Amino acid sequence: MRRSLYADRHATIGQSLLSTAFCLMRLEQHSEALALFAEFVDMQCTSDDDVQEGIVEALKRMAHCYEQTRQFPLAIAAYLRALEVTRRDHNQQDCLLECARLFESIGLAYCAMDEFEKALDFLNRTLEIRQKTSGVVVEQSSVAVALRNVGECQRR
Protein backbone atom coordinates (compact mmCIF):
# COMPACT_ATOMS: atom_id res chain seq x y z
CA MET A 1 0.00 0.00 0.00
CA ARG A 2 2.78 2.42 0.92
CA ARG A 3 4.60 1.90 -2.40
CA SER A 4 1.37 2.52 -4.31
CA LEU A 5 0.78 5.80 -2.48
CA TYR A 6 4.35 6.87 -3.23
CA ALA A 7 3.94 5.97 -6.90
CA ASP A 8 0.69 7.96 -7.10
CA ARG A 9 2.30 11.02 -5.50
CA HIS A 10 5.32 10.65 -7.75
CA ALA A 11 3.13 10.53 -10.87
CA THR A 12 1.05 13.50 -9.71
CA ILE A 13 4.12 15.64 -9.02
CA GLY A 14 5.62 14.62 -12.35
CA GLN A 15 2.46 15.54 -14.22
CA SER A 16 2.35 18.91 -12.45
CA LEU A 17 5.97 19.59 -13.39
CA LEU A 18 5.28 18.76 -17.03
CA SER A 19 2.07 20.78 -17.22
CA THR A 20 3.73 23.83 -15.72
CA ALA A 21 6.80 23.45 -17.95
CA PHE A 22 4.61 23.18 -21.08
CA CYS A 23 2.77 26.34 -20.08
CA LEU A 24 6.01 28.22 -19.44
CA MET A 25 7.36 27.03 -22.76
CA ARG A 26 4.30 28.36 -24.55
CA LEU A 27 4.77 31.67 -22.76
CA GLU A 28 8.34 31.65 -24.12
CA GLN A 29 9.78 31.54 -20.61
CA HIS A 30 12.31 28.99 -21.75
CA SER A 31 14.73 29.17 -18.81
CA GLU A 32 11.96 28.49 -16.32
CA ALA A 33 10.54 25.71 -18.50
CA LEU A 34 13.99 24.12 -18.82
CA ALA A 35 14.38 24.00 -15.05
CA LEU A 36 11.07 22.15 -14.63
CA PHE A 37 11.71 19.75 -17.51
CA ALA A 38 15.13 18.99 -15.98
CA GLU A 39 13.56 18.41 -12.57
CA PHE A 40 11.02 16.05 -14.13
CA VAL A 41 13.73 14.09 -15.97
CA ASP A 42 15.84 13.81 -12.81
CA MET A 43 12.82 12.67 -10.82
CA GLN A 44 11.87 10.05 -13.41
CA CYS A 45 15.44 8.77 -13.72
CA THR A 46 15.64 8.16 -10.00
CA SER A 47 12.23 6.50 -9.74
CA ASP A 48 11.84 2.79 -9.13
CA ASP A 49 9.53 2.39 -12.12
CA ASP A 50 10.67 0.07 -14.89
CA VAL A 51 9.22 2.36 -17.54
CA GLN A 52 10.37 5.91 -17.13
CA GLU A 53 7.29 7.53 -18.58
CA GLY A 54 7.60 10.88 -20.30
CA ILE A 55 11.38 11.24 -20.24
CA VAL A 56 11.81 11.27 -24.02
CA GLU A 57 9.07 13.86 -24.46
CA ALA A 58 10.52 16.05 -21.70
CA LEU A 59 14.00 15.82 -23.23
CA LYS A 60 12.64 16.79 -26.65
CA ARG A 61 10.87 19.77 -25.09
CA MET A 62 14.08 20.75 -23.31
CA ALA A 63 15.88 20.59 -26.65
CA HIS A 64 13.20 22.81 -28.18
CA CYS A 65 13.71 25.39 -25.40
CA TYR A 66 17.45 25.30 -26.00
CA GLU A 67 16.86 25.82 -29.72
CA GLN A 68 14.62 28.79 -29.02
CA THR A 69 17.42 30.37 -26.99
CA ARG A 70 19.96 29.41 -29.70
CA GLN A 71 21.84 27.05 -27.38
CA PHE A 72 22.19 24.42 -30.09
CA PRO A 73 24.94 22.29 -28.47
CA LEU A 74 22.70 21.86 -25.40
CA ALA A 75 19.74 21.06 -27.66
CA ILE A 76 21.78 18.37 -29.40
CA ALA A 77 22.83 16.92 -26.04
CA ALA A 78 19.17 16.71 -24.97
CA TYR A 79 18.20 15.05 -28.27
CA LEU A 80 21.06 12.56 -27.91
CA ARG A 81 19.96 11.70 -24.38
CA ALA A 82 16.40 11.21 -25.68
CA LEU A 83 17.82 8.94 -28.37
CA GLU A 84 19.60 6.89 -25.71
CA VAL A 85 16.39 6.48 -23.67
CA THR A 86 14.40 5.65 -26.81
CA ARG A 87 16.76 2.88 -27.80
CA ARG A 88 16.60 1.42 -24.30
CA ASP A 89 12.87 1.63 -23.58
CA HIS A 90 10.98 1.15 -26.86
CA ASN A 91 10.06 -1.81 -29.04
CA GLN A 92 11.84 -2.05 -32.38
CA GLN A 93 9.23 -0.41 -34.66
CA ASP A 94 8.50 2.45 -32.25
CA CYS A 95 12.23 2.86 -31.69
CA LEU A 96 12.93 3.23 -35.41
CA LEU A 97 10.26 5.86 -35.88
CA GLU A 98 11.28 7.87 -32.83
CA CYS A 99 14.96 7.57 -33.75
CA ALA A 100 14.18 8.98 -37.20
CA ARG A 101 12.45 11.98 -35.61
CA LEU A 102 15.35 12.52 -33.23
CA PHE A 103 18.00 12.13 -35.95
CA GLU A 104 16.14 14.74 -37.99
CA SER A 105 15.99 17.17 -35.05
CA ILE A 106 19.70 16.68 -34.36
CA GLY A 107 20.49 17.22 -38.04
CA LEU A 108 18.50 20.43 -38.15
CA ALA A 109 20.21 21.69 -34.98
CA TYR A 110 23.60 21.03 -36.57
CA CYS A 111 22.35 22.82 -39.68
CA ALA A 112 21.47 25.85 -37.55
CA MET A 113 25.04 25.80 -36.22
CA ASP A 114 26.40 25.68 -39.81
CA GLU A 115 27.91 22.26 -39.16
CA PHE A 116 26.63 20.81 -42.40
CA GLU A 117 28.67 17.61 -42.53
CA LYS A 118 27.32 16.54 -39.14
CA ALA A 119 23.85 17.71 -40.18
CA LEU A 120 23.96 15.58 -43.32
CA ASP A 121 25.05 12.54 -41.35
CA PHE A 122 21.97 12.72 -39.12
CA LEU A 123 19.58 13.73 -41.90
CA ASN A 124 20.80 10.83 -44.04
CA ARG A 125 20.14 8.47 -41.10
CA THR A 126 16.62 9.89 -40.95
CA LEU A 127 16.16 9.29 -44.64
CA GLU A 128 17.43 5.71 -44.44
CA ILE A 129 15.05 4.83 -41.62
CA ARG A 130 12.08 6.51 -43.28
CA GLN A 131 12.75 4.78 -46.57
CA LYS A 132 12.93 1.41 -44.81
CA THR A 133 9.73 1.98 -42.85
CA SER A 134 7.71 4.06 -45.32
CA GLY A 135 5.84 1.08 -46.67
CA VAL A 136 4.90 -0.09 -43.19
CA VAL A 137 3.98 2.87 -41.02
CA VAL A 138 5.43 6.18 -42.17
CA GLU A 139 3.69 8.13 -44.91
CA GLN A 140 5.60 9.04 -48.05
CA SER A 141 5.37 12.70 -47.02
CA SER A 142 7.82 11.90 -44.20
CA VAL A 143 10.35 10.72 -46.77
CA ALA A 144 9.74 13.91 -48.73
CA VAL A 145 10.35 16.02 -45.60
CA ALA A 146 13.61 14.20 -44.93
CA LEU A 147 14.72 14.67 -48.55
CA ARG A 148 13.87 18.38 -48.39
CA ASN A 149 15.92 18.79 -45.21
CA VAL A 150 18.93 17.02 -46.74
CA GLY A 151 18.57 19.24 -49.81
CA GLU A 152 18.45 22.42 -47.72
CA CYS A 153 21.66 21.50 -45.93
CA GLN A 154 23.44 20.58 -49.15
CA ARG A 155 22.50 23.91 -50.78
CA ARG A 156 24.12 25.88 -47.95
Phi, psi and omega per residue, in radians:
M1 nan -0.760 -3.108
R2 -1.087 -0.749 3.127
R3 -1.088 -0.704 3.134
S4 -1.095 -0.743 3.125
L5 -1.114 -0.737 3.094
Y6 -1.072 -0.805 3.141
A7 -1.060 -0.727 3.112
D8 -1.092 -0.791 3.125
R9 -1.109 -0.745 3.139
H10 -1.030 -0.830 -3.140
A11 -1.119 -0.706 -3.128
T12 -1.141 -0.782 3.110
I13 -1.109 -0.761 3.117
G14 -1.037 -0.795 3.132
Q15 -1.106 -0.676 3.104
S16 -1.132 -0.721 3.087
L17 -1.050 -0.821 -3.137
L18 -1.109 -0.798 -3.125
S19 -1.050 -0.768 3.140
T20 -1.175 -0.728 3.124
A21 -1.097 -0.738 3.107
F22 -1.058 -0.749 3.133
C23 -1.100 -0.813 3.120
L24 -1.082 -0.664 3.118
M25 -1.090 -0.767 3.130
R26 -1.139 -0.507 3.093
L27 -1.460 0.069 -3.134
E28 1.086 0.520 3.025
Q29 -1.709 1.218 -2.948
H30 -1.135 -0.668 3.140
S31 -1.092 -0.765 3.133
E32 -1.161 -0.725 3.111
A33 -1.090 -0.759 3.129
L34 -1.004 -0.738 -3.128
A35 -1.075 -0.722 -3.125
L36 -1.282 -0.688 3.066
F37 -1.062 -0.751 3.132
A38 -1.105 -0.711 3.109
E39 -1.101 -0.730 3.106
F40 -1.066 -0.843 -3.123
V41 -1.057 -0.791 3.119
D42 -1.056 -0.755 -3.134
M43 -1.111 -0.760 -3.137
Q44 -1.181 -0.653 -3.122
C45 -1.194 -0.452 3.139
T46 -1.690 0.029 -3.130
S47 -1.328 2.839 3.124
D48 -1.486 -0.083 -3.089
D49 -1.142 2.484 3.077
D50 -1.205 -0.746 3.130
V51 -1.717 2.116 -3.111
Q52 -1.649 1.393 -3.029
E53 -0.995 2.302 2.979
G54 1.489 -0.088 -3.075
I55 -1.126 -0.796 -3.109
V56 -1.062 -0.795 -3.141
E57 -1.092 -0.744 3.125
A58 -1.118 -0.708 3.110
L59 -1.143 -0.672 3.091
K60 -1.142 -0.680 3.104
R61 -1.183 -0.654 3.054
M62 -1.054 -0.797 3.132
A63 -1.036 -0.727 3.113
H64 -1.055 -0.763 3.105
C65 -1.079 -0.733 3.101
Y66 -1.093 -0.711 3.105
E67 -1.089 -0.720 -3.130
Q68 -1.114 -0.482 3.115
T69 -1.755 0.227 3.065
R70 1.050 0.547 3.068
Q71 -1.743 1.145 -2.992
F72 -1.088 -0.673 3.086
P73 -1.047 -0.658 3.101
L74 -1.226 -0.621 3.076
A75 -1.079 -0.795 3.137
I76 -1.079 -0.732 3.113
A77 -1.059 -0.711 3.118
A78 -1.156 -0.747 3.100
Y79 -1.094 -0.717 3.132
L80 -1.141 -0.650 3.082
R81 -1.155 -0.700 3.082
A82 -1.091 -0.668 3.104
L83 -1.092 -0.741 3.110
E84 -1.062 -0.810 3.136
V85 -1.148 -0.712 3.141
T86 -1.042 -0.815 -3.120
R87 -1.117 -0.533 -3.106
R88 -1.419 -0.652 -2.912
D89 -1.924 0.048 -3.076
H90 -2.053 2.720 3.040
N91 -1.268 2.940 -2.960
Q92 -1.037 -0.847 -3.084
Q93 -1.147 -0.809 3.106
D94 -1.085 -0.676 -3.137
C95 -1.077 -0.805 3.137
L96 -1.027 -0.810 -3.101
L97 -1.154 -0.754 3.129
E98 -1.205 -0.664 3.092
C99 -1.068 -0.715 3.109
A100 -1.042 -0.781 3.121
R101 -1.085 -0.744 -3.125
L102 -1.206 -0.733 3.083
F103 -1.018 -0.727 3.139
E104 -1.114 -0.780 3.128
S105 -1.090 -0.726 3.107
I106 -1.109 -0.775 3.123
G107 -1.044 -0.749 3.136
L108 -1.185 -0.603 3.083
A109 -1.151 -0.743 3.073
Y110 -1.100 -0.657 3.095
C111 -1.042 -0.771 3.138
A112 -1.108 -0.441 3.119
M113 -1.592 0.073 -3.093
D114 1.092 0.499 3.055
E115 -1.811 1.340 -2.940
F116 -1.237 -0.573 3.106
E117 -1.100 -0.809 3.104
K118 -1.129 -0.703 3.124
A119 -1.029 -0.828 -3.127
L120 -1.090 -0.651 3.103
D121 -0.995 -0.875 -3.111
F122 -1.245 -0.668 3.131
L123 -1.184 -0.611 3.070
N124 -1.171 -0.632 3.054
R125 -1.080 -0.733 3.100
T126 -1.007 -0.872 -3.109
L127 -1.042 -0.770 3.135
E128 -1.042 -0.803 -3.138
I129 -1.126 -0.796 -3.095
R130 -1.167 -0.594 3.072
Q131 -1.177 -0.685 3.124
K132 -1.166 -0.651 -3.039
T133 -1.735 -0.070 -3.012
S134 -1.088 -0.559 3.128
G135 -1.326 -0.314 -3.049
V136 -1.681 -0.991 -3.000
V137 -2.243 -0.770 -3.002
V138 -1.411 2.398 3.105
E139 -1.247 2.722 3.111
Q140 -1.041 -0.500 -3.134
S141 -1.068 -0.510 3.100
S142 -1.159 -0.666 3.086
V143 -1.146 -0.710 3.122
A144 -1.098 -0.704 3.101
V145 -1.088 -0.789 3.138
A146 -1.095 -0.747 3.110
L147 -1.079 -0.743 3.126
R148 -1.066 -0.753 -3.130
N149 -1.144 -0.695 3.073
V150 -1.098 -0.759 3.134
G151 -1.082 -0.710 3.129
E152 -1.085 -0.739 -3.140
C153 -1.180 -0.694 -3.111
Q154 -1.190 -0.546 3.137
R155 -1.231 -0.472 -3.110
R156 -1.277 nan nan
